[in-house]
């Protein structure tokens, strides 16, 4: 069955040069001129990587705090005890607990976006692997959600920390805000997101790392971004 495109989507396609690649600033400007919808669309950067996803040494994942957040309020639960529970409560976590919180989740409660745990709790929290794992909610040291500094972790999540991970097709989809953000905010968040992807480059990758980049909103076509010079730009920023 052929895909049926809305008039709004077709109009956006007409405004886009499908054969061109755009500078980030121009892409954001164009995205904000597309015909609007009746809700505040999510904006994301998508990256196609020159990586073999079957090789375990070429996994790309990480976390980064976006300077302007994602535009979404994130609900945080923390598995901890004692002093850490006091810190977590004062920092704004929605739910804090140990055995009681684990039991609540086992009974089907999942009204949260991020789970954080202290290292001493992970043996018990591991029982939730089958529930939290498939949903991407399992605390993990690699993403900073297993830590003794629960206050810092909560603050970063509330400020706009984003976790990203390459999928099975070597693509990354990175939420960088809402369409209602100012253009400068989307540009700054995009640059931080791209830099984070570059930082996560596996050492075993030779040659070009990012094959394609695109910018899009929930209901828009993708706008291809220029990738020329990214490697050199990143190297100069590192030095």
N, C-alpha and C positions, 0 to 999 in steps of 0.2 A: 504494500500500500504506500503510495507516494506521500512524502512529508508535506503537510499543509502549513504554509507560513502565513503569519498574520500580516495585515497591511502595514502595521507599525514596524515589524521586523524587515519587511521588504523595503520600506522607506529608509531604514538604517543601512541596509545593504547598498542602496543606491548612493548614499552619502560616503561610502567607503570605497577606496581604490583597492580592490582585492589583490592586485599585482604589486602593490607597494609595501614597503616596510616603513614604519613611522618612528620618529624620535619619541621618547617617552612623554615629553611635554605636549607634543602635538597629538599623541594618541589620547591622552587624558582630556585635552580640549575637545577633540572630536567625540569622545564617548559622552561627554556632558551635553552635547548638542543633539544626540539621537532623540527621536520622539519619545516622550516620557510615558511611563505606566503609572498605575494608581498606588504604588507602594515604593518604599525606599529600597532600591535594588542593592544587592551585595556586589562589590567589585572584587575581581580576583586577577592575579597574574598566573598564567600557566606556562610551565617550562617543559620542553621535550629534551631529554638528556641523552648524550652519546654514551650510553652505559648498557651493559648486559645485566639485566635485573636478576638473572639466574645465578650470578656470581655473588657470593656472600661478602666478598671484600669490596664490592662496589655499591653497597647500600648507601643511600643518601637520606639522612634525616637530621633534624636539629630543632632548635627553638630560638626565637628572637623576640624581643620586645619592640613592637612598632611604636614610633614616637607619638602617633595620634590614635592608637588603639584600632580596634576593628569596627567600632560602632555597636557592638553587641555586649550586653551585660552578661557576664559569665558566672554561673552558680558553682561555688566551690565547696567540696566536702573534704574533710581532713581526718585521716585515721591517726590518732595520737593519744597520749595520756599525760597526766600531770601538768607540769609547767608549760609544755608545748600546747596543751589544750587551752590554757589561759591565753597564751600568745595568739593562737589561732582565732579565738573568740574575739579578742580585742582588735584583730586585723580585718575582720569582716567576713570570715567564712560562714557559709549558710548552714552547714551542719558539721558537728565535730563529735567524734566518738571512737570507741574501740570495738569490743565484742558486740555491743548493742547496735552500732552502725553497720557492722558486718551482717548481723542477723536481719536488720531492716532491709538491706539490699538483697539478701537471699530470699526474702519474702516478696520481692518484686518492685521495691521502690528504686527508681532511677531518675529522679527529678534533679539532675545536676549535669554540669558540662565538663568539669575537671575534678579529678580525684588526686589528692596529695597524701602521702604517708611518710611517717618517720621510719628509719631503717629497722628499728626494733619491732615495728608492727607488721613488716612484710611477710613474715612466716604465717601469720593469721590471715592477712589480706590475700595471700596467694590462693586461698580457698575460693576467692571470687573470680579467679582467672577465666573460667568458662562464661561468666556473666559479663565481666568488664572488658575482657580481651577483644572479643569480636566487635565491640562498640568503640574501641580505641580509648577506653577510659581507665585502663589498668595503670597504676603508678609505675614509673620507670625511671631509674637513675639517669638514663641518657637524655631524658627530656626535662630533668630537673624537678620531677614530681615525687622523687624519693629523697628526702632531705631532713636534716635536723633543724634547719633554719626555715621553719614553716611560715613565719611571718614574712620573710622575704619572698618566698615562693607565692604566697597568696597575693602580696602586693603586685608582683610582676604579672600574674594572671589577670588581676583586676585592671592593671594599666594597659594591657593589650599584648601579653605574651602569646605568641602563636607557635604551635607545633606543626612541623611539616615533615612529610615522609613521601619518598618516591613510591609510586604504585607499581603494579606488575608489568606495566608497559613502559616503565622508565619515564613517567611524567610526574610533575608536581603541580598541584593546584593550591594556590596560596592566597587566602582571603586578605585583602589589604584595606578594607574599609567599606563605606557606604557611598552611594552616588551623591548623596546630599553633602558629603565632605567638600570642603573647598579644594580647588584644583591643586593648590600647593601642598595640601595635606596628603592627597592621593599620590602626588609625585614623590614626596618624602618617604611615605610608607612603601611605595614601590621600590625605590632605591635601596632601602634597608632590606626588603625582602629579597631582591636580586643579589645583594651583597651576601646575605645569609646563605643563599643557595651556593654561591661561589665559594664561601668559606667551607662548605660541607663537601667540597670536591674530593673524591677518593684519590689517594696518592698514586694508585695504580693506573689512573686514567691518563692517557697520552693524547696530545692533540686537542682538538676542539671538544669542549665539555657541554656547553649549551647549544643544541642544534636550532631550536626555535623558541621564541617567547611571544606571548600574546596577552593582550589586556581585554577584559570583557566584563560586562555586568550580567545580572541574572537573566535578563531577557534580550540581550544584545548579541550580534555576531562578534566574533573575536577580531581584534585589531592587531595585526602582526607588528612586532616591535623590532627595531634594528638591533642586531647582535654583534655587528662588526666592532671590533676594538674592545669588547667586554673583557677578554683575557688580559690585554695590556692595561686596561683601566684598573682592573683588580690588582694586578701585580704592582702598579705604581702606588696604589693606595696602601698596599702592604708594606712597601719600603719606606 
